[in-house]
């Protein structure tokens, strides 16, 4: 969705990291979203999703190993939980930035 240059619309973006006390962190930006913090957030999201993808491979290998012990599985569960949380945060952030279609169309 684009706006005329004179339209200074602001958007709020959920960032892929938390604030100092664990609260959600947001960035208020213009529609272009091409500032330094927006690009940094894009890069962090990319790294988080990539790490989640790699973790799936490790999980598949560990789960197929009959010698995997409870400690390894707990560690895996913790990392998968973190990766899922990151992926859901990215999905919420990106979903909130999708343009709303015009009802007339």
Number of C-alpha atoms within 10 A of each C-alpha: 8 8 10 7 7 6 10 11 12 13 16 15 19 21 23 24 17 12 10 8 6 8 9 13 13 16 15 12 17 14 16 13 17 12 11 9 13 17 12 14 19 17 13 16 22 15 12 20 17 13 13 21 12 11 16 14 11 12 16 10 11 16 14 9 10 7 9 12 10 9 9 13 14 11 11 18 13 12 15 16 13 14 20 15 14 19 19 13 18 23 15 15 18 14 10 14 14 9 9 8 8 6 5 4 4
